[in-house]
């Protein structure tokens, strides 16, 4: 059975998540206190409901605890974000993902039970910064303050060599999780003898300082 998602807060981020999940074929419930926002998204998602997410009875009536994942994407109103998160945990939501405005907000959300806290603006800023200073870095995902995943474009120093020859794990303490191509094909179990092609992109996980050394040493 397909997972069912509920998105609370239909601003730019919330609507983007809701529409993306819908396009991927999932059932999505959109919730917002603003009738205009609900009207604007109602034709694109499975269900859209106008409700105040800080009112427990409203969320209970919707049957929110039956959804597999609930995303709280409330914008600037930190108090509403925290209160909604508390109510959802008390109602027994299985997986709760909450958008945070800043580190302090995120710390509070974790303490009251959010399963995952996300910082969309901060994360996009980090990705852009890495792309600007490292032209071979195509994408960057922070896993923790110390570890990240990066996508590194194959450079002349990588092309034609096997993973065994490069020995990235021994030299840098990083692991090549996958190799993908520009046309979207993905090899999630690369072997030591696989040769890096000119169109390849390496998906690498490791400590941030190790990833920086790796990118610097293999840059053009």
Rosetta silent file (secondary structure, phi, psi, omega in degrees, C-alpha in Angstrom):
SEQUENCE: XXXXXXXXXXXXXXXXXXXXXXXXXXXXXXXXXXXXXXXXXXXXXXXXXXXXXXXXXXXXXXXXXXXXXXXXXXXXXXXXXXXXXXXXXXXXXXXXXXXXXXXXXXXXXXXXXXXXXXXXXXXXXXXXXXXXXXXXXXXXXXXXXXXXXXXXXXXXXXXXXXXXXXXXXXXXXXXXXXXXXXXXXXXXXXXXXXXXXXXXXXXXXXXXXXXXXXXXXXXX
SCORE:     score description
SCORE:     0.000 S_00000001
   1 L     0.000  136.589 -178.297    0.000    0.000    0.000 S_00000001
   2 L   -67.679  146.107  174.948    1.297    3.450   -0.930 S_00000001
   3 L   -66.009  147.601  175.429    2.370    5.813    1.812 S_00000001
   4 E  -113.257  135.754 -175.888    0.006    8.655    2.595 S_00000001
   5 E  -118.666  143.932  171.422    1.355   12.130    3.349 S_00000001
   6 E  -121.364  130.553  179.115   -0.140   15.166    5.070 S_00000001
   7 E  -114.199  120.073 -179.297    1.434   18.585    4.531 S_00000001
   8 E  -107.221  118.470 -176.724    0.549   21.283    7.062 S_00000001
   9 L   102.848   97.374 -173.897    1.308   24.830    5.930 S_00000001
  10 L  -103.911   61.478  170.002    0.888   25.499    2.213 S_00000001
  11 L   -89.905 -156.708 -178.837    3.433   28.249    1.643 S_00000001
  12 H   -61.886  -45.683 -178.235    6.180   28.051   -0.974 S_00000001
  13 H   -70.546  -48.976 -178.258    7.957   25.130    0.702 S_00000001
  14 H   -60.324  -43.462 -179.795    4.844   23.208    1.753 S_00000001
  15 H   -67.029  -35.330  178.067    3.176   23.515   -1.641 S_00000001
  16 H   -63.546  -43.785  178.124    6.397   22.420   -3.361 S_00000001
  17 H   -63.961  -46.021 -178.021    6.579   19.269   -1.199 S_00000001
  18 H   -60.999  -46.468 -178.484    2.878   18.522   -1.716 S_00000001
  19 H   -67.658  -38.004  179.661    3.016   18.924   -5.497 S_00000001
  20 H   -65.247  -43.553  179.040    6.225   16.895   -5.808 S_00000001
  21 H   -64.612  -39.643  178.476    4.767   13.988   -3.800 S_00000001
  22 H   -62.613  -44.241  179.619    1.574   14.118   -5.867 S_00000001
  23 H   -63.744  -26.734  178.117    3.568   13.998   -9.118 S_00000001
  24 L   -82.953   -1.196  173.765    5.383   10.926   -7.764 S_00000001
  25 L    96.580   14.190 -178.679    2.017    9.196   -7.398 S_00000001
  26 L   -96.562  156.122  174.387    1.383    9.470   -3.655 S_00000001
  27 E   -79.761  129.167 -175.952   -1.809   10.443   -1.837 S_00000001
  28 E  -130.690  130.472  172.498   -1.377   13.897   -0.319 S_00000001
  29 E  -106.633  124.147  177.810   -3.547   15.851    2.100 S_00000001
  30 E  -102.053  132.302 -178.843   -2.866   19.606    2.185 S_00000001
  31 E  -128.829  132.022  175.018   -3.847   21.519    5.339 S_00000001
  32 E  -158.044  151.801  178.136   -3.753   25.274    5.923 S_00000001
  33 L   -77.383  -17.013 -176.503   -5.763   27.830    7.880 S_00000001
  34 L   -90.330  115.123 -178.232   -5.842   30.109    4.827 S_00000001
  35 H   -60.367  -36.592 -178.061   -8.803   29.344    2.556 S_00000001
  36 H   -64.587  -39.730  179.022   -7.108   30.991   -0.455 S_00000001
  37 H   -66.961  -38.390  178.513   -4.088   28.689   -0.192 S_00000001
  38 H   -65.826  -41.763  178.290   -6.326   25.642    0.057 S_00000001
  39 H   -62.413  -37.967 -175.973   -8.289   26.749   -3.003 S_00000001
  40 H   -70.157  -24.901 -175.773   -5.085   27.263   -4.991 S_00000001
  41 H  -108.998   -9.342 -171.203   -3.775   23.755   -4.366 S_00000001
  42 L   -58.616  -33.913 -177.590   -7.007   21.729   -4.112 S_00000001
  43 L   -78.194  -10.275 -175.089   -7.060   20.655   -7.766 S_00000001
  44 L  -102.633  -19.900 -177.516   -3.479   19.343   -7.600 S_00000001
  45 L  -112.874  171.315 -177.288   -3.514   17.153   -4.459 S_00000001
  46 L   -65.208  -47.393  177.863   -5.666   14.239   -3.312 S_00000001
  47 E  -141.910  149.864  176.023   -7.433   16.241   -0.590 S_00000001
  48 E  -139.018  127.915 -174.191   -7.164   19.822    0.668 S_00000001
  49 E  -130.113  132.144  172.457   -8.667   20.967    3.971 S_00000001
  50 E   -85.657  120.186 -179.859   -8.934   24.379    5.595 S_00000001
  51 L  -160.934  151.364  176.073   -8.199   23.911    9.306 S_00000001
  52 L   -85.020  111.572 -175.333   -6.290   25.538   12.146 S_00000001
  53 L   -70.494   -8.773  177.669   -3.402   23.112   12.845 S_00000001
  54 L   -89.774    2.885  177.583   -3.015   24.474   16.382 S_00000001
  55 L  -106.630  114.899 -175.066   -6.460   23.096   17.307 S_00000001
  56 H   -57.891  -42.600 -176.649   -6.290   19.481   18.423 S_00000001
  57 H   -64.486  -34.593  179.125   -9.922   18.684   17.642 S_00000001
  58 H   -64.729  -44.251  179.503   -9.546   19.908   14.067 S_00000001
  59 H   -69.487  -36.539  178.090   -6.560   17.618   13.465 S_00000001
  60 H   -64.204  -41.765 -179.268   -8.259   14.719   15.228 S_00000001
  61 H   -63.991  -32.439  178.174  -11.362   15.119   13.043 S_00000001
  62 H   -70.517  -22.730 -176.418   -9.186   14.981    9.918 S_00000001
  63 L    80.564   37.063 -172.814   -7.751   11.655   11.122 S_00000001
  64 H   -59.583  -30.644 -175.401   -4.209   12.973   10.994 S_00000001
  65 H   -71.195  -11.488 -179.680   -2.716   10.090   13.000 S_00000001
  66 H   -84.677   -8.189 -179.959   -3.580    7.644   10.214 S_00000001
  67 L   -80.986  145.212 -177.987   -1.119    9.256    7.789 S_00000001
  68 L   -68.889  -40.955 -178.642    2.283    7.612    7.375 S_00000001
  69 E  -137.747  133.699  174.072    4.204   10.900    7.321 S_00000001
  70 E  -118.340  128.864  178.140    3.165   14.397    8.379 S_00000001
  71 E  -109.676  120.645  176.047    5.241   17.396    7.284 S_00000001
  72 E   -95.745  108.559 -175.470    4.823   20.622    9.253 S_00000001
  73 L  -115.424   32.755 -179.325    5.853   23.373    6.833 S_00000001
  74 L   -64.008  136.547 -172.356    4.473   26.350    8.732 S_00000001
  75 L   -73.023 -107.696 -170.234    6.323   29.525    7.723 S_00000001
  76 L   -82.436  -16.370 -175.144    7.243   32.381   10.041 S_00000001
  77 L   -81.890   89.199 -176.693    4.924   31.571   12.968 S_00000001
  78 H   -63.641  -38.944  179.893    7.311   29.656   15.242 S_00000001
  79 H   -60.690  -43.816  179.350    4.761   29.418   18.060 S_00000001
  80 H   -65.450  -37.528  178.190    2.220   27.771   15.736 S_00000001
  81 H   -61.407  -45.911 -178.537    4.913   25.403   14.449 S_00000001
  82 H   -67.880  -44.843 -178.906    5.828   24.275   17.970 S_00000001
  83 H   -64.107  -41.563  178.334    2.224   23.929   19.148 S_00000001
  84 H   -62.291  -42.182  178.966    1.258   21.953   16.027 S_00000001
  85 H   -61.685  -44.109  178.477    4.222   19.616   16.534 S_00000001
  86 H   -59.896  -46.344 -178.862    3.230   18.996   20.168 S_00000001
  87 H   -62.955  -43.712 -178.623   -0.358   18.215   19.207 S_00000001
  88 H   -63.137  -39.035  177.995    0.692   15.852   16.412 S_00000001
  89 H   -65.882  -40.800  179.366    2.987   13.895   18.742 S_00000001
  90 H   -65.912  -29.913  178.953    0.204   13.604   21.318 S_00000001
  91 L   -80.527   -7.145  174.979   -2.141   12.330   18.620 S_00000001
  92 L    87.411   27.572  176.291    0.348    9.572   17.785 S_00000001
  93 L   -59.991  133.794 -173.334    1.593   10.592   14.332 S_00000001
  94 L   -69.725  -51.965 -179.225    4.066    7.926   13.204 S_00000001
  95 E  -129.436  122.135 -174.404    6.652   10.040   11.385 S_00000001
  96 E  -122.145  117.291  179.497    6.794   13.789   11.907 S_00000001
  97 E  -113.663  128.063 -173.219    9.027   16.061    9.806 S_00000001
  98 E  -128.209  135.059  175.995    9.119   19.739   10.722 S_00000001
  99 E   -80.445  132.625  178.995   10.565   22.793    8.996 S_00000001
 100 L  -113.134  148.542  178.361   12.631   25.025   11.300 S_00000001
 101 L   -83.712  -33.842 -177.168   13.456   28.706   10.934 S_00000001
 102 L  -155.678  177.705 -175.340   16.728   28.599   12.852 S_00000001
 103 H   -63.533  -40.428  179.618   18.888   26.382   15.069 S_00000001
 104 H   -63.956  -44.394  175.891   17.092   27.339   18.309 S_00000001
 105 H   -58.340  -44.654  179.833   13.716   26.578   16.755 S_00000001
 106 H   -62.023  -39.182  179.779   15.127   23.260   15.525 S_00000001
 107 H   -63.487  -42.190  178.213   16.453   22.377   18.980 S_00000001
 108 H   -63.665  -43.956 -179.280   13.017   22.945   20.527 S_00000001
 109 H   -60.726  -41.101  178.411   11.338   20.840   17.817 S_00000001
 110 H   -64.158  -40.768 -177.463   13.712   17.926   18.457 S_00000001
 111 H   -66.116  -30.180 -178.333   13.090   18.103   22.213 S_00000001
 112 L   -94.851    5.523  168.455    9.325   17.897   21.786 S_00000001
 113 L   115.247    5.530  176.774    9.507   14.883   19.498 S_00000001
 114 L   -61.317  132.196 -178.760   10.003   15.842   15.848 S_00000001
 115 L   -74.149  -32.360  178.180   11.479   12.802   14.066 S_00000001
 116 E  -148.074  134.410  177.315   13.345   14.984   11.570 S_00000001
 117 E  -112.784  131.767 -178.166   13.985   18.727   11.494 S_00000001
 118 E  -121.326  150.405 -179.659   14.788   20.391    8.176 S_00000001
 119 L  -125.582   79.427 -173.557   16.208   23.813    7.321 S_00000001
 120 H   -55.915  -46.414 -177.636   15.280   24.430    3.648 S_00000001
 121 H   -65.757  -45.051  179.933   16.734   27.938    3.359 S_00000001
 122 H   -62.779  -44.754 -177.955   19.984   27.035    5.121 S_00000001
 123 H   -64.421  -39.799  178.165   20.419   23.836    3.116 S_00000001
 124 H   -66.762  -36.795  177.407   19.837   25.605   -0.201 S_00000001
 125 H   -63.332  -41.708  178.769   22.332   28.271    0.825 S_00000001
 126 H   -64.975  -41.524 -179.960   24.953   25.635    1.605 S_00000001
 127 H   -63.104  -43.619  179.953   24.364   23.878   -1.718 S_00000001
 128 H   -64.815  -42.631 -179.749   24.717   27.107   -3.654 S_00000001
 129 H   -60.397  -44.165 -179.913   27.893   28.075   -1.760 S_00000001
 130 H   -65.747  -37.974  178.954   29.511   24.697   -2.496 S_00000001
 131 H   -66.745  -34.959 -178.516   28.519   24.925   -6.162 S_00000001
 132 H   -71.965  -39.439 -176.527   30.009   28.415   -6.417 S_00000001
 133 H   -90.668  -18.304 -179.142   33.381   27.598   -4.858 S_00000001
 134 L  -130.183   92.002 -175.779   33.697   24.052   -6.252 S_00000001
 135 L   -61.740  -17.851  179.284   32.589   23.822   -9.896 S_00000001
 136 L   -87.718  -10.132  176.607   32.981   20.029   -9.828 S_00000001
 137 E   -85.970  114.909 -178.422   30.500   19.662   -6.950 S_00000001
 138 E   -91.428  -27.621  178.132   27.061   19.188   -8.523 S_00000001
 139 E  -155.065  156.708 -175.309   25.144   18.609   -5.300 S_00000001
 140 E  -147.134  126.024  178.236   25.749   18.670   -1.565 S_00000001
 141 E  -128.260  120.308  178.910   23.656   17.182    1.260 S_00000001
 142 E   -82.340  122.259  177.046   24.603   17.688    4.897 S_00000001
 143 L   -88.364  -34.058  179.502   23.943   14.562    6.978 S_00000001
 144 L  -160.057  176.143  178.079   25.267   16.067   10.222 S_00000001
 145 L   -58.764  -21.562 -175.999   27.622   18.910   11.198 S_00000001
 146 L  -108.196  -22.781 -172.938   30.578   16.602   10.364 S_00000001
 147 E  -122.650  146.196  179.563   29.385   14.355    7.513 S_00000001
 148 E  -146.613  168.101  170.495   27.916   15.021    4.065 S_00000001
 149 E  -116.010  132.056  176.901   27.136   13.437    0.714 S_00000001
 150 E  -126.994  152.022  171.938   28.479   15.134   -2.428 S_00000001
 151 E  -107.693  118.564 -175.658   28.096   14.516   -6.132 S_00000001
 152 E  -112.323  125.077  177.409   31.425   15.083   -7.876 S_00000001
 153 E   -68.714  139.519  178.030   31.709   15.453  -11.630 S_00000001
 154 L   -63.227  126.993  178.324   34.388   13.223  -13.227 S_00000001
 155 L  -108.026  168.336  179.636   37.501   15.316  -13.932 S_00000001
 156 L   -53.718  -29.796  179.837   40.499   14.425  -16.161 S_00000001
 157 L   -74.886  -14.071  179.096   42.332   13.133  -13.075 S_00000001
 158 L  -103.292  -33.509 -172.695   39.514   10.600  -12.465 S_00000001
 159 L   -62.202  133.801  177.269   38.544    9.601  -16.006 S_00000001
 160 L    87.004   -4.267  179.331   39.829    6.217  -17.170 S_00000001
 161 L  -104.338  151.158  178.460   40.797    5.043  -13.693 S_00000001
 162 E   -88.597  164.188  177.035   39.123    2.311  -11.680 S_00000001
 163 H   -62.957  -31.673  177.997   37.857    2.723   -8.122 S_00000001
 164 H   -64.915  -43.279  179.041   40.611    0.314   -7.083 S_00000001
 165 H   -65.543  -40.425 -178.643   43.266    2.576   -8.631 S_00000001
 166 H   -70.597  -36.223  175.944   41.804    5.686   -7.059 S_00000001
 167 L    49.720   49.164 -174.965   41.531    3.973   -3.639 S_00000001
 168 H   -62.395  -36.053 -178.765   39.410    6.825   -2.321 S_00000001
 169 H   -64.369  -44.712 -177.972   38.478    5.028    0.902 S_00000001
 170 H   -70.841  -39.302 -175.294   42.097    4.441    1.951 S_00000001
 171 H   -78.254  -34.134 -171.889   43.373    7.870    0.875 S_00000001
 172 H  -124.881   -8.738 -177.653   40.527   10.042    2.107 S_00000001
 173 L    71.850   21.790  179.358   38.320    7.916    4.369 S_00000001
 174 L  -111.001  155.131  178.734   35.382    8.494    2.006 S_00000001
 175 E  -117.000  132.784  173.798   33.105    5.937    0.364 S_00000001
 176 E   -82.787  106.202 -176.642   31.832    5.994   -3.216 S_00000001
 177 E   -76.664  -35.415 -176.025   28.175    5.059   -2.699 S_00000001
 178 E  -161.414  162.641  172.305   27.176    5.126   -6.357 S_00000001
 179 E  -126.116  125.452  176.970   28.181    6.251   -9.833 S_00000001
 180 E  -124.027  164.127 -177.900   25.605    7.921  -12.020 S_00000001
 181 E  -109.949  166.325 -177.822   25.680    9.364  -15.513 S_00000001
 182 L   -62.540  -24.392  179.758   24.477   12.691  -16.870 S_00000001
 183 L   -88.086    7.256  172.268   21.483   10.953  -18.480 S_00000001
 184 L    97.922   -4.963  178.553   20.289    9.731  -15.057 S_00000001
 185 L   -71.113  140.537 -173.956   21.438    6.087  -15.046 S_00000001
 186 E  -126.577  128.611  172.856   22.586    4.969  -11.599 S_00000001
 187 E  -107.155  102.917 -174.833   25.005    2.212  -10.547 S_00000001
 188 L   -89.309   -1.823  176.313   24.370    1.754   -6.818 S_00000001
 189 L  -132.048   62.485 -178.553   26.820   -1.143   -6.454 S_00000001
 190 L   -64.461  139.077  179.271   29.986    0.005   -8.225 S_00000001
 191 L   -93.709  164.825 -178.258   32.766   -2.593   -8.249 S_00000001
 192 L   -62.700  -23.818 -176.507   36.449   -1.916   -7.626 S_00000001
 193 L   -93.745   -2.216  178.926   37.193   -2.533  -11.315 S_00000001
 194 L   -64.313  131.389  178.832   34.625   -0.071  -12.701 S_00000001
 195 E   -91.361  139.200  178.607   36.325    2.598  -14.809 S_00000001
 196 L   -77.703  125.716  179.286   35.296    6.232  -14.422 S_00000001
 197 L   -97.629  164.366 -176.690   33.890    7.615  -17.667 S_00000001
 198 L   -62.957  -27.228 -178.186   33.842   11.252  -18.808 S_00000001
 199 L   -95.003    7.221 -175.812   30.075   11.491  -18.249 S_00000001
 200 E   -81.555  152.582  173.291   30.163    9.947  -14.766 S_00000001
 201 E  -128.073  125.229 -179.370   29.220   11.576  -11.478 S_00000001
 202 E   -91.575  129.244  175.447   30.536   10.065   -8.239 S_00000001
 203 E   -99.745  111.118 -170.062   28.209   10.041   -5.220 S_00000001
 204 E  -123.169  137.938  176.729   30.552   10.127   -2.219 S_00000001
 205 E  -117.267  142.290  179.211   29.911   10.136    1.543 S_00000001
 206 E   174.969 -176.482  175.803   32.443   11.125    4.180 S_00000001
 207 E   -67.492  148.646 -176.457   33.630   13.689    6.682 S_00000001
 208 H   -59.635  -41.637 -179.479   33.415   17.259    5.433 S_00000001
 209 H   -67.537  -35.491  178.360   37.166   17.889    5.705 S_00000001
 210 H   -68.640  -40.535  178.264   37.921   14.641    3.850 S_00000001
 211 H   -64.135  -37.068  177.855   35.456   15.483    1.089 S_00000001
 212 H   -64.214  -42.332  178.675   37.077   18.908    0.689 S_00000001
 213 H   -65.069  -42.042  179.126   40.527   17.321    0.300 S_00000001
 214 H   -60.000  -49.574 -178.521   39.155   14.816   -2.199 S_00000001
 215 H   -63.790  -39.935 -177.899   37.516   17.493   -4.338 S_00000001
 216 H   -67.202  -41.178 -176.981   40.577   19.752   -4.203 S_00000001
 217 H   -73.066  -24.456 -179.135   43.011   16.995   -5.165 S_00000001
 218 L  -108.439   10.451  178.331   40.948   15.812   -8.121 S_00000001
 219 L   -72.314  160.822 -176.606   39.829   19.192   -9.403 S_00000001
 220 L   -69.609    0.000    0.000   40.807   20.228  -12.887 S_00000001
